[in-house]
Amino acid sequence: MLNNTSNAYSIKQPKFEALQKSFHVTLYQETTQEIETKNTTKQSICQLIRENKQITKIELAQKIGVSESAIKQQLATLKRAGTIKRIGCTKAGYWEISTNIELP
């Protein structure tokens, strides 16, 4: 359960250690710098979508300078928050930014 949650929110996996009669779990918290970087990435994604609604994940990654997997994680977060949604199929579709939500 914790592993799935950490994957969903892009945080470091918890560490489980078995001891003699118990166990130890280490949970990790994001640093302020990591949070600011993610917020900046989200803002950049939204700006680029405003400029080109048909932009691809690969193009986003190239323009922002992060990996495609980082873009996928941030897009998933923006979709879960209702900030953006994908209209249509992967190749012929486009991104839509919600007008009811303040952009990051």
C-alpha positions as CSV (number, residue, x, y, z in Angstrom):
1,M,0.0,0.0,0.0
2,L,2.7,2.5,0.9
3,N,4.7,1.6,-2.2
4,N,1.7,2.3,-4.4
5,T,1.1,5.6,-2.7
6,S,4.7,6.7,-3.0
7,N,4.6,5.8,-6.7
8,A,1.4,7.8,-7.2
9,Y,2.8,10.9,-5.7
10,S,6.3,10.6,-7.0
11,I,8.1,10.4,-3.7
12,K,10.9,8.1,-2.6
13,Q,9.9,4.5,-1.7
14,P,9.7,3.7,2.1
15,K,12.5,1.5,3.4
16,F,11.5,-1.7,5.4
17,E,14.0,-3.4,7.7
18,A,13.4,-6.6,9.6
19,L,14.8,-6.6,13.2
20,Q,14.9,-9.5,15.7
21,K,11.4,-9.1,17.2
22,S,10.1,-6.1,15.2
23,F,10.6,-4.1,12.1
24,H,11.7,-0.6,11.2
25,V,10.2,1.6,8.5
26,T,11.8,4.7,7.1
27,L,9.6,7.2,5.4
28,Y,11.0,10.0,3.2
29,Q,9.8,13.6,2.9
30,E,10.4,15.8,-0.1
31,T,12.7,18.7,0.4
32,T,11.5,22.2,-0.3
33,Q,13.8,22.3,-3.4
34,E,12.2,19.1,-4.8
35,I,8.7,20.6,-4.3
36,E,9.7,23.9,-5.9
37,T,11.2,22.1,-8.9
38,K,8.0,20.1,-9.4
39,N,5.9,23.3,-9.1
40,T,8.1,25.0,-11.7
41,T,7.8,22.0,-14.0
42,K,4.0,22.0,-13.6
43,Q,4.0,25.7,-14.4
44,S,6.2,25.2,-17.5
45,I,3.9,22.3,-18.7
46,C,0.8,24.5,-18.4
47,Q,2.5,27.4,-20.2
48,L,3.6,25.1,-23.1
49,I,0.1,23.6,-23.3
50,R,-1.4,27.1,-23.5
51,E,1.0,27.8,-26.4
52,N,0.4,24.5,-28.2
53,K,-2.5,22.3,-27.2
54,Q,-1.2,19.4,-29.3
55,I,2.2,19.3,-27.7
56,T,3.6,15.8,-27.0
57,K,5.2,14.4,-23.9
58,I,8.5,14.2,-25.8
59,E,8.3,17.8,-26.8
60,L,7.5,18.9,-23.3
61,A,10.5,17.0,-21.9
62,Q,12.8,18.5,-24.5
63,K,11.6,22.1,-24.0
64,I,11.6,21.9,-20.2
65,G,14.8,19.9,-19.9
66,V,13.6,16.9,-17.9
67,S,13.1,13.3,-18.6
68,E,10.0,12.0,-20.3
69,S,9.1,9.9,-17.2
70,A,9.2,13.2,-15.1
71,I,6.8,14.7,-17.6
72,K,4.5,11.7,-17.4
73,Q,4.5,12.0,-13.5
74,Q,3.7,15.7,-13.6
75,L,1.0,15.3,-16.2
76,A,-0.6,12.5,-14.1
77,T,-0.5,14.9,-11.1
78,L,-2.1,17.7,-13.1
79,K,-4.8,15.4,-14.4
80,R,-5.6,14.1,-10.9
81,A,-5.9,17.6,-9.7
82,G,-8.3,18.4,-12.6
83,T,-6.0,21.1,-13.9
84,I,-5.6,19.5,-17.3
85,K,-7.2,16.7,-19.3
86,R,-6.5,14.9,-22.5
87,I,-9.2,15.2,-25.2
88,G,-9.1,12.6,-27.9
89,C,-6.6,9.9,-28.7
90,T,-2.8,10.1,-28.1
91,K,-1.8,11.1,-31.6
92,A,-4.7,13.2,-32.8
93,G,-5.8,14.5,-29.4
94,Y,-5.0,17.7,-27.5
95,W,-4.6,19.0,-24.0
96,E,-7.2,21.1,-22.3
97,I,-6.6,23.3,-19.3
98,S,-9.5,23.7,-16.9
99,T,-10.8,27.3,-16.8
100,N,-12.2,26.8,-13.2
101,I,-8.8,26.0,-11.6
102,E,-6.0,28.4,-10.8
103,L,-2.9,27.2,-12.6
104,P,0.1,26.2,-10.6
